[in-house]
């Protein structure tokens, strides 16, 4: 019997029914002995490169797509990050804006993959690949299976926690790969468009201010700490400061920066809040200190010449023994005592003549 290449091996009869065995993995000709999974991946990449060559990108169309994407308020809100380094605030495009850029760029893709993993760490590769120019940017790094907390390092054992830690670290490397692949002038145009979108659409209302404060409270940032940074009350915040705080919130959410990079945990209230939140005793002490300082300042000034007050005319009563007085003293219209009201010697009477008491010689 001649050999039939199309025939398949048949197993023994099973209750009288012949069962065919599955075909073994075959080596695809032309791929150097690669397995079907690897050959399929290679064929997919080759097809993408071929399509990219057939339909190259139009930079004018790319610019229009970037402008349209960055004009959306939702994207512009999370498009920028900000953190402090060396006393200077550094700002740039976030991973959300980087993803929008590579999608608008076309004929390119980005992502990350775990190369190796064990119980202690995982080795990860982040990349951004331009299929039209066959240009690739990649970063390879290790991620420890630990989480930094206030009490120290906590080892991760849950697969979900490990994946979230890897994804959080890989997103920053992926962003770096995308920004290295996309032309710099296109990135600057996207950042500028996002800022203009925020300035046009930002609507500062008491409700939005309260929502902003609540969003920062999840990271342990209080209203006092925010006001200490912007150096004014929240109800007087400007559009630029509001946008900066939104960018800081994006950085805290993405894990790019820490709270200590922007806010002082020992910040003190400013303005009216300082009086409202401090104890009454401290306020009274401050008032007393001001009063004491005012008294000291007054003591240093030269004393002004005092003008004597004008007193009413007093009745000058002579110092005469009580036995001499015959009742109340007699005074004239000018308030002077009439001397005749004094009683004379016992031998004197109204009938006597005054000449008897004076020597005319």
C-alpha positions in Angstrom: 0.0 0.0 0.0 1.4 3.3 -1.0 1.9 6.1 1.6 -0.7 8.8 1.6 0.6 12.1 3.0 -2.9 13.3 3.6 -3.8 10.4 5.7 -4.0 10.8 9.5 -3.1 8.2 12.1 -6.1 6.3 13.4 -6.3 5.0 16.9 -7.7 1.6 17.9 -11.4 1.2 17.5 -13.5 2.6 20.4 -16.7 0.6 20.5 -16.4 0.0 16.8 -15.7 3.7 15.9 -12.4 4.8 14.6 -10.9 7.9 16.4 -8.4 10.1 14.7 -5.5 11.4 16.7 -4.8 15.2 16.7 -2.1 16.5 14.4 1.3 17.1 15.9 2.8 20.7 15.9 4.3 21.2 12.5 7.2 23.4 11.5 6.1 26.1 9.1 8.5 26.3 6.1 10.4 29.5 5.6 10.5 30.5 9.4 13.7 28.7 10.3 12.2 26.1 12.6 10.1 28.5 14.7 7.1 27.3 16.6 3.7 28.3 15.3 3.2 30.9 18.1 6.4 32.7 17.3 5.8 32.4 13.6 2.4 34.0 14.0 3.8 36.9 16.0 6.5 37.5 13.3 3.9 37.4 10.5 1.8 40.0 12.4 4.7 42.4 12.8 5.6 42.0 9.2 2.1 42.8 8.1 2.0 45.9 10.3 5.3 47.2 8.8 4.0 46.5 5.3 0.8 48.5 5.9 2.8 51.3 7.5 4.9 51.5 4.3 1.9 51.5 2.1 0.0 54.2 4.0 2.6 56.6 5.5 1.5 59.2 8.0 0.6 62.8 6.9 2.1 65.2 9.5 -0.5 67.9 8.7 -3.2 65.4 9.5 -1.3 64.3 12.6 -1.2 67.9 13.8 -4.9 68.4 13.3 -5.6 65.2 15.3 -3.4 66.3 18.1 -5.0 69.7 18.2 -8.5 68.1 18.3 -7.5 65.7 21.0 -5.9 68.4 23.2 -8.9 70.7 22.8 -11.0 68.2 24.8 -11.4 69.4 28.3 -11.3 65.9 29.8 -7.9 65.2 28.3 -6.5 68.6 29.0 -7.4 68.2 32.7 -5.1 65.2 33.1 -2.6 66.0 30.4 0.1 67.6 32.5 2.0 66.6 35.6 4.1 68.8 37.9 6.6 68.1 40.6 9.3 70.1 42.5 13.0 69.4 42.3 15.8 71.6 43.6 13.4 74.3 44.5 12.0 74.5 41.0 8.6 73.2 39.7 9.0 70.9 36.7 6.0 70.3 34.5 5.5 68.0 31.4 3.1 65.8 29.6 1.6 62.9 31.5 1.1 59.3 30.4 -2.5 60.2 29.3 -1.2 62.9 26.9 1.6 60.6 25.7 -1.0 57.9 24.8 -3.1 60.5 22.9 0.0 61.6 21.0 1.0 58.1 19.9 -2.5 57.3 18.8 -2.7 60.5 16.8 0.8 59.9 15.4 -0.2 56.6 13.7 1.8 53.6 12.5 3.2 53.3 16.0 2.5 51.4 19.2 3.7 51.3 22.8 3.3 49.1 25.9 5.2 47.0 28.4 5.7 43.3 29.1 7.1 41.2 31.9 10.3 39.5 30.8 11.0 37.5 34.0 9.5 37.3 37.4 10.1 35.6 40.8 9.0 36.1 44.4 11.2 39.1 45.0 11.1 41.2 41.8 9.9 41.3 38.2 12.0 42.4 35.2 9.9 44.5 32.9 10.4 46.0 29.4 8.6 49.2 28.3 8.7 50.2 24.6 7.5 52.5 21.9 7.8 51.3 18.3 7.4 53.3 15.1 6.6 50.8 12.4 7.0 53.2 9.5 10.6 54.1 10.3 11.4 50.9 12.1 12.5 52.9 15.1 12.1 51.6 18.7 12.6 53.1 22.1 12.6 50.8 25.1 13.5 50.7 28.8 14.2 47.6 30.8 14.0 47.8 34.6 13.3 45.7 37.7 10.4 46.2 40.0 10.6 45.0 43.6 7.5 43.3 45.0 7.3 45.8 47.9 5.2 48.8 48.7 6.6 51.9 50.6 4.4 53.0 53.5 4.7 55.3 56.4 5.6 52.4 58.7 8.2 51.0 56.3 8.5 48.5 53.4 5.7 46.0 53.0 6.2 42.9 50.9 3.5 42.1 48.3 2.2 38.6 47.9 -1.2 39.2 46.2 -0.8 38.9 42.4 -3.2 41.9 41.9 -1.0 44.1 44.1 2.1 43.0 42.3 0.5 43.7 38.9 -0.6 47.2 40.0 2.9 48.0 41.3 4.4 46.8 38.0 1.9 48.8 35.9 2.5 51.9 38.0 6.2 51.8 37.4 5.9 50.7 33.8 3.6 53.6 32.8 6.3 56.2 33.6 8.9 54.3 31.5 6.4 53.9 28.7 5.7 57.6 28.8 9.5 58.3 28.5 9.7 55.9 25.5 6.7 57.7 23.7 8.1 61.1 24.3 11.5 60.0 22.9 9.8 58.6 19.8 7.4 61.5 19.0 9.0 64.7 17.6 9.7 67.4 20.2 7.9 70.2 18.4 4.7 68.1 18.3 4.9 67.4 22.0 5.4 71.2 22.7 2.4 72.0 20.5 0.3 69.5 22.4 1.3 70.9 25.8 0.5 74.4 24.7 -2.9 73.4 23.3 -3.8 71.7 26.6 -2.9 74.8 28.6 -5.0 77.0 26.3 -7.9 74.6 26.7 -7.7 74.7 30.4 -7.5 78.5 30.6 -10.6 78.7 28.4 -12.7 76.1 30.1 -11.6 76.4 33.7 -14.6 77.6 35.7 -13.7 78.4 39.3 -16.7 78.1 41.5 -17.1 77.3 45.2 -18.2 73.8 44.3 -15.1 73.1 42.1 -12.9 74.6 44.8 -14.4 72.3 47.4 -14.0 69.3 45.0 -10.3 70.2 44.5 -9.8 70.4 48.3 -11.5 67.0 48.8 -9.4 65.4 46.1 -6.2 66.5 47.8 -7.5 65.3 51.2 -7.1 61.7 50.0 -3.3 62.3 50.0 -3.3 64.0 53.4 -3.2 67.6 52.0 -5.4 70.0 54.0 -6.8 73.4 52.9 -4.3 75.2 55.1 -1.4 73.5 53.2 -2.9 74.4 49.9 -3.4 78.1 50.9 0.1 78.2 52.2 1.4 77.2 48.8 -0.7 79.6 46.8 -0.2 82.3 49.5 -3.9 83.3 49.4 -7.3 82.0 50.4 -8.9 79.4 48.2 -11.8 81.7 47.3 -9.2 84.1 45.7 -7.4 81.5 43.7 -6.5 82.4 40.1 -7.0 80.3 37.0 -3.3 79.6 36.6 -2.9 78.5 40.2 -6.0 76.3 39.8 -4.5 74.6 36.8 -1.2 74.1 38.6 -2.9 72.4 41.5 -4.7 70.1 39.1 -1.4 69.2 37.5 0.0 68.5 41.0 -3.0 66.3 41.7 -2.3 64.4 38.5 1.3 63.9 39.6 0.3 62.6 43.1 -2.3 60.2 41.5 0.3 58.8 39.0 3.0 58.4 41.7 5.4 60.8 39.9 5.8 63.0 43.0 5.2 63.0 46.7 3.2 65.4 48.9 6.4 66.8 50.5 7.6 67.9 47.1 4.9 70.6 47.0 3.3 71.2 50.4 4.6 71.9 53.9 2.9 69.7 56.4 3.7 72.2 59.2 2.1 75.1 57.3 0.2 77.6 59.4 -3.1 79.3 58.5 -2.9 82.7 56.8 -5.2 85.7 57.2 -8.5 85.2 58.8 -8.0 81.5 59.3 -5.0 82.2 61.6 -7.3 84.1 64.0 -10.2 81.6 63.7 -8.1 78.5 64.3 -5.8 79.8 67.0 -6.9 79.6 70.7 -8.5 82.6 72.2 -5.8 82.8 74.8 -3.1 83.3 72.1 -5.1 86.1 70.6 -5.5 87.8 73.9 -1.8 87.5 74.6 -1.1 89.1 71.2 -3.5 91.9 72.0 -1.8 92.4 75.4 1.6 92.5 73.8 0.4 95.2 71.4 -1.0 97.2 74.3 2.3 96.9 76.2 4.3 98.0 73.2 2.0 101.0 72.8 2.5 102.0 76.4 6.3 101.7 76.1 6.2 103.8 73.0 4.1 106.4 74.8 6.5 106.5 77.7 9.4 107.3 75.3 7.7 110.4 74.0 8.5 113.7 75.8 5.8 114.8 78.3 3.7 117.6 77.1 3.4 120.7 79.2 0.3 120.3 81.3 -2.0 123.2 81.3 -3.5 123.8 84.8 -7.1 123.4 84.9 -9.1 126.5 85.7 -10.6 126.1 89.1 -13.5 128.0 90.5 -12.8 130.7 93.1 -12.6 129.2 96.5 -13.7 130.9 99.7 -10.7 131.6 101.9 -11.8 131.0 105.4 -9.4 132.4 108.0 -8.1 130.1 110.7 -10.1 131.4 113.6 -11.1 129.4 116.7 -14.6 128.2 116.7 -15.3 130.2 119.9 -14.8 133.4 118.0 -17.4 132.7 115.3 -20.9 133.8 115.8 -22.6 131.5 113.4 -21.9 131.3 109.7 -19.4 133.8 108.2 -20.7 136.7 106.2 -19.5 137.1 102.7 -20.0 139.8 100.1 -21.0 139.5 96.5 -17.4 138.7 95.5 -17.0 135.8 97.9 -14.8 137.7 100.4 -15.4 137.3 104.2 -16.6 140.4 105.9 -14.3 140.9 108.8 -17.0 142.7 110.8 -18.7 139.4 111.3 -16.1 138.5 113.9 -17.0 139.1 117.5 -14.8 141.7 119.2 -13.8 141.9 122.9 -16.6 141.3 125.4 -16.6 145.0 126.4 -17.4 145.9 122.8 -21.0 146.4 121.7 -22.7 148.0 118.8 -23.6 151.0 121.0 -20.0 151.8 121.8 -18.1 154.3 119.8 -15.1 153.1 117.8 -13.1 156.1 118.9 -12.8 154.7 122.3 -10.4 152.0 120.9 -8.1 154.1 118.8 -5.5 156.5 119.9 -5.8 159.6 117.8 -2.4 160.9 118.9 
